Amino acid sequence: MKLPVYGMIIILLMSSCVSKEEKAKTMSFSGAFALYPMAIKWSDEYKQSNAEVRFNISAGGAGKGMTDALDGTVDLGMFSREIMQEEKDKGVWWVAVCKDAVLPTISTNNKYLPELKERGITRDEFKAIYIDKTIESWGELLGTSNPQKIVSYTRSDASGAAATWAKWLGGKQDDLNGVGLHGDPALAQAVGKDNLAIGYNNTIYVYDIKTGEKRKGIDVIPIDLNANGKVDPEEKLYKNFGTILKAISDGRYPSPPARDLYFVANGKPEKQATKGFLEWVLTKGQKFVPEAGYVPLTQEKINHNLNKLQ
């Protein structure tokens, strides 16, 4: 049976209204691998009391998150480095939501690991490996005649982890030398399989959140913070997830490579679903941060970011 014209118009209008209503309750995210697991955790918890809200969340690197946010492709970009002036000039709006760090990594099968756990590697030595290329072999690093090359891994995507690691070393991501890989998981996997490699990863990709122990095949290279040629008791920060998160929280692990993580948008969000979610993240949502493997914000930072939502 054919519907009258006015009936078809009513159906089309109703379909349009439903579509707009669904869109208003759906939030899309893209960006930093560093923040992706936390965003998934928050979305799962938020839906417990807000079942009508839908989330579309994908990782792809901090650069993609910023680009997508500024283009309006997503409601929120996930971002994992300091906001640059050129991004501010483009109208980016941001709130810090939690904290983590970038850690230097190595294979558990690297034969130099026991020595490195005793002596560590200084910031200047990491810089000589990654930027200056004045240290290229394990012998040059450890003061022996061993010619075996250090295989350094870095990120090929526009990465907050890479930018933060480079900033600690006095440079930018483009200054980092090494084999480029896309994403945290790929870099961690490559380092774990290469007995002559060093790399860097966000904390959540170094430690297993369920066990608190380091992920299979990968370990942390201790940083010799005071450059005295040995890892002092106060520099032993990496035993498990709990010890490194505490060190990040109380400032014993330097910042950078520790850093705040952000949600970014093209101007202050106007959609009610997005505003409501961000307010929840900065209040009730902070209780889920430690169990997801991150460091909560201080109350001072929470208050500052809540004010940005007003």
C-alpha positions in Angstrom: 0.0 0.0 0.0 1.3 3.4 -1.0 1.6 6.0 1.8 0.2 9.5 1.2 2.9 12.1 0.5 2.4 13.7 3.9 2.9 10.3 5.6 6.2 9.9 3.8 7.3 13.3 4.9 6.5 12.5 8.5 8.5 9.3 8.4 11.5 11.2 6.8 11.3 13.8 9.5 11.2 11.2 12.3 14.2 9.4 10.8 16.1 12.7 10.7 15.3 13.4 14.3 16.4 10.0 15.4 19.6 10.4 13.5 20.4 13.8 15.1 19.5 12.4 18.6 21.8 9.5 18.1 24.6 11.7 16.9 24.2 14.0 19.9 24.8 11.0 22.2 27.7 9.6 20.3 31.3 10.7 20.9 34.2 9.9 18.6 37.9 9.9 19.7 41.2 9.3 17.9 44.8 9.8 18.7 47.6 8.9 21.1 48.3 5.2 21.8 49.4 6.4 25.3 45.8 7.5 26.2 43.9 4.9 24.3 43.7 2.2 27.1 42.6 4.9 29.6 39.9 6.2 27.2 38.6 2.7 26.8 38.4 2.2 30.6 36.7 5.5 31.1 34.1 4.8 28.3 33.3 1.4 29.8 32.8 2.9 33.3 30.9 5.9 32.1 28.4 3.7 30.2 27.5 2.0 33.4 25.5 5.0 34.4 25.0 6.6 31.0 23.8 3.7 28.9 22.5 6.0 26.1 26.0 7.3 25.3 27.9 5.7 22.5 31.7 5.8 22.0 33.9 5.4 18.9 37.5 5.3 20.0 40.6 4.5 17.8 44.3 4.9 18.3 46.6 6.2 15.6 49.2 8.5 17.2 49.0 11.9 18.9 49.5 13.7 15.6 46.4 12.0 14.2 44.4 13.0 17.3 45.4 16.6 16.9 44.7 16.7 13.2 41.3 15.0 13.5 40.3 17.2 16.4 41.2 20.4 14.5 39.4 19.2 11.4 36.3 18.4 13.4 36.5 14.7 12.3 36.3 13.6 16.0 34.8 15.2 19.1 38.0 14.7 21.1 41.6 14.0 20.1 43.8 12.0 22.5 47.1 13.8 22.9 50.3 13.0 24.7 52.7 15.9 24.5 52.8 19.5 25.3 50.5 21.7 23.2 52.6 23.8 20.7 52.0 27.5 20.0 51.1 26.7 16.3 48.4 24.4 17.6 47.1 27.1 20.0 47.1 29.5 17.1 44.8 27.1 15.1 42.3 27.3 17.9 42.9 24.0 19.8 41.2 23.7 23.2 42.6 21.1 25.7 42.3 19.7 29.1 44.8 17.5 31.0 43.1 14.3 32.2 45.9 12.1 33.7 49.7 11.5 33.6 52.1 8.8 32.5 55.7 8.6 31.3 57.9 7.4 28.5 60.5 4.8 29.6 63.7 3.6 27.8 63.3 -0.1 26.9 65.5 -3.1 26.1 65.1 -6.8 25.4 65.3 -9.2 28.4 67.6 -11.3 26.3 70.1 -8.5 25.8 73.4 -9.8 27.2 74.4 -6.3 28.4 71.2 -5.9 30.5 72.8 -7.0 33.8 75.6 -4.4 33.4 73.1 -1.7 32.5 71.0 -2.5 35.6 74.2 -1.7 37.6 75.4 1.4 35.7 72.3 2.8 33.9 72.5 5.1 31.0 72.7 8.9 31.4 70.6 11.5 29.6 73.7 12.6 27.7 74.4 9.0 26.6 70.9 8.5 25.4 71.3 11.8 23.4 74.6 10.5 22.0 72.8 7.4 20.8 69.6 8.9 19.5 70.5 12.4 18.3 74.2 13.0 18.1 75.2 9.5 16.9 78.5 9.8 18.7 77.8 6.5 20.5 76.9 3.7 17.9 78.2 0.5 19.4 77.8 -1.3 22.7 81.5 -1.0 23.2 81.5 2.7 22.9 78.7 2.9 25.5 80.2 0.5 28.0 83.9 1.3 27.4 85.0 -1.9 25.7 86.3 -2.9 22.3 83.0 -4.6 21.4 82.0 -3.5 17.9 78.3 -4.7 18.0 76.0 -1.9 16.9 73.3 -0.5 19.1 70.0 -0.9 17.2 67.9 2.1 18.2 64.1 2.0 17.5 61.9 5.1 17.3 58.4 6.0 16.1 57.5 6.7 12.5 54.1 8.2 13.2 53.6 11.7 14.7 54.0 10.5 18.2 53.6 12.2 21.6 56.0 9.6 23.1 58.6 10.4 20.5 58.2 14.1 20.9 58.4 13.8 24.7 61.5 11.5 24.6 63.2 13.9 22.1 62.4 16.9 24.3 64.1 15.3 27.3 67.1 14.8 25.0 67.1 18.4 23.9 65.6 17.9 20.4 62.5 17.2 18.4 61.0 13.9 17.0 62.6 14.5 13.6 66.0 14.5 15.4 65.7 11.0 16.6 67.7 8.4 14.7 66.7 4.8 14.5 64.4 2.2 12.9 61.0 3.8 12.6 57.9 1.9 13.6 54.2 2.9 13.8 52.7 2.8 17.3 53.6 1.7 20.8 52.7 -2.0 20.4 54.9 -2.4 17.3 57.9 -0.7 18.9 57.6 -2.7 22.1 57.4 -5.9 20.2 60.4 -5.1 18.0 62.6 -4.2 21.0 61.6 -7.4 22.8 62.7 -9.5 19.8 66.0 -7.7 19.1 68.8 -8.6 21.5 70.9 -5.5 20.4 68.1 -3.0 20.5 67.0 -0.1 22.7 63.7 1.8 22.4 61.2 3.8 24.4 57.6 3.1 25.3 54.7 4.6 27.3 54.4 2.9 30.7 51.2 1.0 29.8 53.0 -0.8 27.0 56.0 -1.8 29.3 54.0 -3.2 32.2 51.1 -5.6 32.3 48.2 -3.9 34.1 46.8 -7.2 35.4 50.0 -8.5 37.0 51.9 -5.2 37.6 55.0 -6.9 36.2 56.9 -6.0 33.0 55.6 -7.5 29.8 57.2 -10.6 28.5 60.4 -10.0 26.7 60.9 -6.3 27.6 62.7 -4.5 30.4 63.5 -0.9 31.4 66.9 0.6 31.1 67.5 2.5 34.4 68.3 6.1 33.9 71.4 7.3 35.8 69.8 10.5 36.8 72.8 12.0 38.7 75.3 10.7 36.1 77.6 9.1 38.6 78.1 5.9 36.7 75.9 3.7 38.8 72.2 3.1 39.6 71.8 4.4 43.2 69.1 3.0 45.4 66.9 6.1 44.9 67.2 5.6 41.1 65.7 2.1 41.2 62.2 3.0 40.2 61.2 0.3 37.8 60.6 -2.9 39.7 56.8 -3.1 38.9 54.0 -0.9 37.7 53.3 0.4 41.2 56.9 1.6 41.8 57.2 3.5 38.6 53.8 5.1 38.9 54.7 6.3 42.4 58.0 7.7 41.1 56.1 9.6 38.3 53.6 10.9 40.8 56.1 12.2 43.3 58.5 13.6 40.7 61.4 11.2 41.2 61.1 10.2 37.6 61.9 13.4 35.5 59.3 15.3 33.5 59.9 15.0 30.6 59.9 12.1 29.9 56.9 12.1 32.4 54.1 14.2 31.0 50.4 15.0 31.2 47.9 13.4 28.8 45.2 15.5 27.2 41.9 15.5 25.4 41.9 18.2 22.7 39.1 19.7 20.5 38.5 22.4 17.9 37.4 25.1 20.4 35.6 24.4 23.7 33.2 21.5 23.2 29.6 22.6 22.9 27.9 19.2 22.6 26.4 18.3 26.0 27.4 14.6 25.8 31.1 15.6 25.4 30.9 18.3 28.2 29.2 15.8 30.5 31.8 13.1 29.9 34.8 15.5 30.4 33.3 16.7 33.7 32.9 13.1 34.8 36.5 12.3 33.7 37.9 15.1 35.9 35.8 14.2 38.9 34.4 10.7 39.4 36.5 9.3 36.6 39.8 10.0 38.3 39.3 7.1 40.7 39.7 4.7 37.7 43.1 6.2 36.7 45.4 4.2 39.0 43.8 0.8 38.3 44.1 1.5 34.5 47.9 2.1 35.0 48.1 5.9 35.0 48.8 8.7 37.6 45.8 10.9 38.6 45.9 14.7 38.3 46.5 16.8 41.4 43.4 18.5 42.8 44.9 21.8 41.7 45.1 20.6 38.1 41.6 19.1 38.3 40.2 22.5 39.5 42.1 24.3 36.7 40.7 22.0 34.0 37.2 22.0 35.4 37.3 25.8 35.1 38.1 25.5 31.4 34.9 23.6 30.9 32.8 26.5 32.3 
